[in-house]
């Protein structure tokens, strides 16, 4: 099964930023402000007992990198002992805590069969796929949607779409293929089609496709507050693995970053 550093690397590969730079052991990521994942620092290589002064200096360097891009400084911080020193530094700088997210994983035993004719699978997101997903999870207009498209297609993936009886798109999902594993992303059901089983159809189709891809296992990310989705995923064989949240610097007057 995955260790923590491995799943962090898979997550980074599955949701690639358009602009990235390595700063010491950390990875600085920016994508014109579209999604926190693609516009945050991945503090790769953290270790328990890290020197506080060195961490503070690295935070200052990251701040300058994001300031030049007119973006806020955001850290993706995983909830484990390695992050204690960084959290102490960020607490001292009054970074907020946002978007707590649960990581869930499952193996390959008991996967559903692939082949439900109601679910359309493709290797590229169609306009219908993008529009439905964006209507649920998107933030912004056409320029931001185009950035999101580039993020989504930056990793080999399978896209699933299911329609209602009238032929209208009802739900979508994405299986990111990274490092021999499958990441479930972009699960979205239109408001008019919720609680009618469409999300389960999409999830089962993606898991079934994963079996055909001979993957080692699967992971997904779900907000800590979304208990309904967590229950769906547990019924599908996923178990809790870990969690993370985003730490964002307070905006300074007269500046768009920090």
C-alpha positions as CSV (number, residue, x, y, z in Angstrom):
1,X,0.0,0.0,0.0
2,X,1.0,3.6,-0.4
3,X,3.2,5.5,2.0
4,X,2.5,9.2,2.7
5,X,5.3,10.6,0.4
6,X,4.1,8.4,-2.4
7,X,0.5,9.4,-2.3
8,X,1.5,13.1,-2.2
9,X,3.6,12.6,-5.3
10,X,0.6,10.9,-7.0
11,X,-1.7,13.7,-6.1
12,X,0.8,16.2,-7.5
13,X,1.0,14.3,-10.8
14,X,-2.7,13.8,-11.1
15,X,-3.5,17.6,-10.7
16,X,-0.5,19.2,-12.4
17,X,0.1,22.9,-12.1
18,X,0.9,24.9,-15.2
19,X,3.8,26.8,-13.6
20,X,6.0,25.0,-11.1
21,X,9.4,25.5,-9.6
22,X,11.4,23.5,-7.0
23,X,12.7,25.6,-4.1
24,X,14.9,23.4,-2.0
25,X,12.8,20.4,-1.2
26,X,9.5,22.3,-1.7
27,X,7.5,22.5,-4.9
28,X,5.9,25.9,-5.8
29,X,2.9,25.6,-8.0
30,X,0.8,28.2,-9.8
31,X,-2.0,28.0,-12.4
32,X,-3.4,31.6,-12.7
33,X,-5.4,31.1,-9.4
34,X,-7.5,28.2,-10.7
35,X,-8.0,25.7,-7.8
36,X,-6.1,25.7,-4.6
37,X,-4.3,22.4,-5.4
38,X,-2.7,23.9,-8.5
39,X,-1.8,27.2,-6.8
40,X,-0.2,26.1,-3.5
41,X,3.2,25.1,-2.1
42,X,3.7,21.3,-1.7
43,X,6.2,21.3,1.2
44,X,7.7,18.0,0.0
45,X,10.5,16.6,2.2
46,X,9.2,17.9,5.5
47,X,10.6,16.0,8.5
48,X,9.7,16.0,12.2
49,X,11.9,18.3,14.1
50,X,12.7,20.6,11.2
51,X,14.5,23.8,12.1
52,X,12.1,26.6,12.6
53,X,14.4,29.3,11.3
54,X,15.0,27.4,8.1
55,X,11.3,26.9,7.6
56,X,10.6,30.6,8.2
57,X,13.2,31.5,5.5
58,X,11.7,29.0,3.1
59,X,8.3,30.6,3.7
60,X,9.7,34.0,2.9
61,X,11.2,32.7,-0.4
62,X,7.9,31.2,-1.4
63,X,6.1,34.4,-0.5
64,X,8.2,36.3,-3.0
65,X,7.6,33.7,-5.7
66,X,3.8,34.0,-5.4
67,X,4.0,37.8,-5.0
68,X,5.6,38.0,-8.4
69,X,2.7,36.1,-9.9
70,X,0.1,38.2,-8.0
71,X,-1.2,35.2,-6.2
72,X,-1.8,34.6,-2.4
73,X,0.6,32.3,-0.6
74,X,-1.1,29.0,0.1
75,X,0.4,25.8,1.6
76,X,-1.0,22.3,1.2
77,X,-0.3,20.9,4.7
78,X,-0.7,17.2,5.5
79,X,-2.0,16.2,8.9
80,X,1.0,14.3,10.4
81,X,4.0,14.8,12.7
82,X,6.2,16.1,9.8
83,X,4.0,19.2,9.5
84,X,4.2,20.3,13.2
85,X,7.2,22.7,12.7
86,X,5.7,24.3,9.6
87,X,2.3,24.7,11.2
88,X,4.1,26.5,14.1
89,X,5.7,28.9,11.7
90,X,2.4,29.5,9.8
91,X,0.5,30.0,13.0
92,X,2.9,32.7,14.0
93,X,2.3,34.4,10.7
94,X,-1.5,34.1,11.1
95,X,-2.1,31.9,8.2
96,X,-5.7,30.8,8.0
97,X,-6.9,27.1,7.8
98,X,-9.1,26.3,4.9
99,X,-10.7,23.4,3.0
100,X,-10.0,20.4,5.2
101,X,-9.9,17.4,3.0
102,X,-9.9,13.6,3.6
103,X,-7.7,11.2,1.7
104,X,-9.3,7.8,1.0
105,X,-7.8,4.7,-0.6
106,X,-8.8,1.2,-1.8
107,X,-7.1,-1.8,-3.3
108,X,-8.1,-3.8,-6.3
109,X,-10.1,-6.6,-4.7
110,X,-13.9,-6.7,-5.4
111,X,-13.9,-4.1,-8.1
112,X,-17.2,-3.7,-10.0
113,X,-17.4,-5.1,-13.6
114,X,-16.7,-2.6,-16.3
115,X,-19.2,-2.3,-19.1
116,X,-22.4,-0.5,-18.0
117,X,-23.7,0.9,-21.3
118,X,-25.2,4.0,-19.6
119,X,-21.8,5.4,-18.8
120,X,-19.8,7.0,-21.6
121,X,-16.0,6.7,-21.2
122,X,-13.4,8.7,-23.1
123,X,-9.7,9.7,-22.9
124,X,-10.5,13.4,-23.3
125,X,-13.1,15.6,-21.5
126,X,-15.9,16.5,-23.8
127,X,-17.5,20.0,-23.6
128,X,-20.5,18.4,-21.9
129,X,-18.2,16.8,-19.3
130,X,-16.4,20.1,-18.7
131,X,-19.6,22.2,-18.5
132,X,-21.3,19.9,-16.0
133,X,-18.2,19.6,-13.8
134,X,-17.6,23.3,-13.9
135,X,-21.2,24.1,-13.0
136,X,-20.7,22.2,-9.8
137,X,-17.1,22.8,-8.8
138,X,-16.0,25.7,-11.0
139,X,-15.0,29.2,-9.8
140,X,-14.9,31.8,-12.6
141,X,-15.7,32.2,-16.3
142,X,-14.4,31.0,-19.6
143,X,-10.7,31.9,-19.0
144,X,-10.7,30.0,-15.8
145,X,-12.4,27.1,-17.4
146,X,-9.7,26.9,-20.1
147,X,-7.0,26.8,-17.4
148,X,-8.9,24.0,-15.6
149,X,-9.1,22.1,-18.9
150,X,-5.3,22.3,-19.2
151,X,-4.9,21.1,-15.6
152,X,-7.3,18.2,-16.2
153,X,-5.6,17.1,-19.4
154,X,-2.0,17.4,-18.0
155,X,-2.2,13.8,-16.8
156,X,-3.5,10.7,-18.7
157,X,-7.0,10.1,-17.6
158,X,-10.3,8.5,-18.3
159,X,-13.5,10.6,-18.2
160,X,-16.9,9.2,-17.4
161,X,-20.3,10.7,-18.2
162,X,-23.8,9.4,-17.6
163,X,-27.0,10.8,-19.0
164,X,-30.6,10.8,-17.8
165,X,-33.4,9.1,-19.7
166,X,-33.8,12.3,-21.8
167,X,-30.2,12.3,-22.8
168,X,-29.1,15.2,-20.6
169,X,-25.7,14.9,-18.8
170,X,-26.4,13.9,-15.2
171,X,-23.1,13.1,-13.6
172,X,-19.4,13.0,-14.4
173,X,-16.1,11.8,-13.0
174,X,-12.4,11.4,-13.8
175,X,-9.9,8.6,-13.3
176,X,-6.4,10.1,-13.3
177,X,-3.7,7.5,-14.3
178,X,-0.6,8.2,-12.3
179,X,2.3,6.0,-11.3
180,X,0.3,2.8,-11.8
181,X,-2.5,4.1,-9.5
182,X,-5.8,5.6,-10.2
183,X,-7.0,8.9,-8.7
184,X,-10.8,9.6,-8.6
185,X,-11.3,13.3,-9.4
186,X,-14.0,15.6,-10.7
187,X,-17.0,13.6,-9.3
188,X,-19.9,15.9,-9.9
189,X,-23.7,15.4,-10.2
190,X,-25.9,18.2,-11.5
191,X,-28.3,19.6,-8.9
192,X,-31.4,18.3,-10.8
193,X,-30.0,14.7,-10.8
194,X,-28.8,14.2,-7.2
195,X,-29.7,11.3,-5.0
196,X,-30.8,9.2,-8.0
197,X,-27.7,6.9,-8.2
198,X,-25.9,8.6,-11.0
199,X,-22.8,9.3,-9.0
200,X,-22.6,5.6,-8.1
201,X,-22.8,4.6,-11.7
202,X,-19.9,6.9,-12.6
203,X,-17.8,5.7,-9.7
204,X,-18.3,2.1,-10.5
205,X,-17.5,2.7,-14.2
206,X,-14.2,4.4,-13.3
207,X,-13.3,1.6,-10.8
208,X,-14.2,-1.0,-13.4
209,X,-12.0,0.8,-16.0
210,X,-9.2,0.8,-13.4
211,X,-9.4,-2.9,-13.3
212,X,-8.9,-3.0,-17.1
213,X,-5.9,-0.7,-16.7
214,X,-4.3,-3.1,-14.3
215,X,-3.9,-0.5,-11.6
216,X,-2.3,-1.1,-8.2
217,X,-5.1,0.7,-6.4
218,X,-7.1,3.9,-6.1
219,X,-7.2,7.1,-4.1
220,X,-9.6,10.0,-3.9
221,X,-10.0,13.3,-2.1
222,X,-13.2,14.4,-0.4
223,X,-13.9,17.5,1.7
224,X,-14.1,16.7,5.4
225,X,-17.6,18.2,5.7
226,X,-19.0,16.1,2.9
227,X,-20.2,13.2,4.9
228,X,-22.6,12.0,2.3
229,X,-19.9,11.5,-0.3
230,X,-17.6,9.8,2.3
231,X,-20.4,7.3,3.0
232,X,-20.7,6.6,-0.8
233,X,-17.0,6.0,-1.1
234,X,-16.9,3.7,2.0
235,X,-19.6,1.6,0.5
236,X,-17.4,1.4,-2.6
237,X,-14.5,0.0,-0.6
238,X,-12.5,3.1,0.2
239,X,-11.1,3.6,3.7
240,X,-9.7,6.7,5.4
241,X,-6.0,7.2,4.9
242,X,-5.1,10.7,5.9
243,X,-6.0,14.3,5.6
244,X,-4.7,17.8,4.7
245,X,-5.8,21.3,4.6
246,X,-4.7,24.6,3.1
247,X,-3.0,27.4,5.0
248,X,-3.3,30.8,3.4
249,X,-1.4,33.9,4.3
250,X,-3.4,37.0,5.3
251,X,-3.7,39.4,2.5
252,X,-1.8,42.7,3.0
253,X,-3.4,46.0,2.2
254,X,-2.7,47.2,-1.3
255,X,-1.3,43.8,-2.5
256,X,-3.0,40.8,-4.1
257,X,-0.5,38.4,-2.6
258,X,1.7,38.4,0.5
